[in-house]
Amino acid sequence: MKLAVFDVDGTLVDSRSSIFRAATEAAEATGITPPTYDAVRSIVGISLFEAIVQMLPDHDEATHRAYLTAFQHSFVTMHNTSSFCEVLYDGADDLLRRLKSDGWCLGMATGQSRRGVNRCLDSYAWHDLFDTTFCADDGPSKPHPHMLQANLKALGLDPHQAVMIGDTGHDMRMAREARVHAIGVSWGFHTVEELDLADHIVHDFNELETALNAFR
């Protein structure tokens, strides 16, 4: 058995604009200076409150809590708008379905909440694809190895049987700490240079499929 564990934001789903928009609207609602895109992208993948604390180190806890509430409100409002569409990266869905057909187990390790995971599974009809899903609500945030270890434990697999696919240095460090092979994708939130702990870096889903087919 082989397990491919996927991050979501920036790896499967192109959520760059929606996350930045929510971060900007949250700052406006909280009355603070909006963060830059670079500041936002650097913390994607970490559980939300920890990410906010890292992104806004000069503010107090009350501001962090207010910003968290405003961010969640903006994000939920966006996703509840009938015209809203958060697209998958080209080739993402096809690859997941081919992997499943080829006998891979599929797991998820995301900084989203459980509500976000369920929305994702509903939106893209992925309930039958993913064997396991672990998120920020289930334990320590990336880069702690908990989410990967939970995926492995749920399926009774060892680290050498798994691959982590993600777009951030947080994903790569999590994989390293869990002793799992790490594949970094270059199309998401972090730069290639920030994926320096990856065992392999790919630039499209064709390259990703080739890398996974070579995994033994």
N, C-alpha and C positions, 0 to 999 in steps of 0.2 A: 504493500500500500504506500501511496505517496500523497502528501498533503501540500496544497498550494494555499497559503494564507495571504489574503489581499487586504491592503489598506483601501479606503474608499475615496475620500476627498483628495483630488489631485492625482489619483492612480486610476480609478475606474470612472469617477464622476468629475466633470469639469466644473467645480464649484468656486473657482477663483473669484469671479465677479460677485457672486452672491455673498460670500464670506466677507469680502472687502466692503461691500455695500452695508451689510449688517454692522460691521465694525465702525463704519463712518456714521451711520444713523444712531448707533448707540452712544458715540461720543457727543453728537449734537444734542441728544436727549439728556445726557448727563451734564452737559455744559463744560466739557473739556475739549482740548485741541484734538481734532481727529488724527488718528495714527496714519503713518505712511503705509503704502502697500508693502514695502520691505519689512516694516515692523510687524504687520499682520501675517505675512507669509511665513515669517520665521517661527511662529508659534503654532501653526496649523498642525494638528495631529496630537497635541497634548490635550488633556481634559480641559474644558473651557475655563473654569475658575483659575486653575494653575496658569493657563495661558495668559489670562488677563493680568494676573499679578506680575508675570514676567514682562508683559508688554507695557504695563503702566507702573514701573517701579517707584515713581515719585509721588504716587497717590496713596491715600489711606484705605483701610479695609472697607469703610462705608462707601467710598467711591467705587472700589472694585465690585462690591455687591450691587450697587446701583447700575453700574455698567453691564454686569452680567444679566440683570433683569431686562435692561433695555436691548441688549444684543439678542437675547432669546425672543423677546417680543418682535423685534424686527425680522428675525429669521423665520419665525412661525407665520407671521403675517405675509411675508413674501411667498412662502410655500403654500399658503392657503388661497392665494390669488389664482383664479382660474386660468389666467394667461401665462402663469409662471411655468418655465420649463428649464430644468437643470440637465443639460445633455450629458450623455456618456461620451467618453473619448472613442473615436472611431476604431472599431475592432474589439472593444472591451466585451460586449455581450457575446459576440461570436466566439471569442476565445474561451470565455467561461463555459459556454455550452459544449465546445469541442473537448475541453478538458474533462468535463463531467462525463461525456460520452466515452472518452478514452479510459475511464476508470479512476481518475483522480478524485480524492476527497478535496472539498473546497471549504476554506475557513475564512473568517473575517476578523480583523483586528483594527479597530477604528477609534478615534477620539470622539466620535459622535456619542450622543446619549442613546439609550435603548429606544426611545421614541423615534429618534432619527434613523436608527437601524431598521425599525419596523416600517417606517415611511419609505425607506430605500428599497426594501424587499418588496413592498407593495407596488411601488412606482414602476419597477423594472421587471416584475414577475419573476423574482429570484428566490422565492420561498423553497422551491424544489431543487435549486442548484446548490445552496450552501448547507453543508452538514453541520457547521458550527459558526456561531457569531458571538464575539466578545467585544465589549465597548467600554467607554469611560465609566459607566455606571457599575461595572462588574468588579472593579478593583483598582490597583495603582495605575497611574497614567504612564504612557510611553515617556521615556525609553525603558522604564521598568519592564522586565520580561514577562510579567504576569499574564498578559493577554495571549501571548504565544504559548506559554506553558499551559494555559487553560485549554487552548485549542488542542494541543497534543494530548493532554490528560483525558479530554472528553472522547477522543477517538482511540485511546490506548496506543499512541504512537510515540516513537523516540525522536529526538531532535534531528538525527541524520536522515530521517524520512521526510523532512519538511523543508519547504522553501517559503521565505517571506518576500512579498513583492510590495514595494512602497516607494513614495516619491520624496521622502524627507530623511534627513540625518537621524531623526528620532526613530524612524522605522529600522534603519540600518543598525543603530546602536542596540535597539531592542533585540534584533535578530542575533547580533553578536553575543549579547549577554545570555540569550537562551540557547546558544550554540547551534543556531539554525542558519542554513545557507541564505544569504541575502542578495536579492536582485533589486537594484535601484532603477527607477524609470525617470527619464530626463524631462518629461513633459509637464510635471506638476509644479509644486510650490518651491522646492529647493533646487539650487543649481547643481550641476554635475560635481563641482568642487565640494559642495556640502554633503555629497553622497560618498565621501572618501572611505567609509567603512564597508561599502558594498563589495561583495565578491564579484559582482558582474553588473554592468550598467547597460541598459538597452534604450533605444531611441524611438521605437514604435512597437506595435503589438505583434508584428511579424517576427521581429528580433526577440521579443519576449517569448513567443511560442517556441522558437528555435532553442532558446536557452532552457526552457522547461523540458523540452523533448530530450535535451542532452543530460538532464539531471538523473543521476542514478543513486 
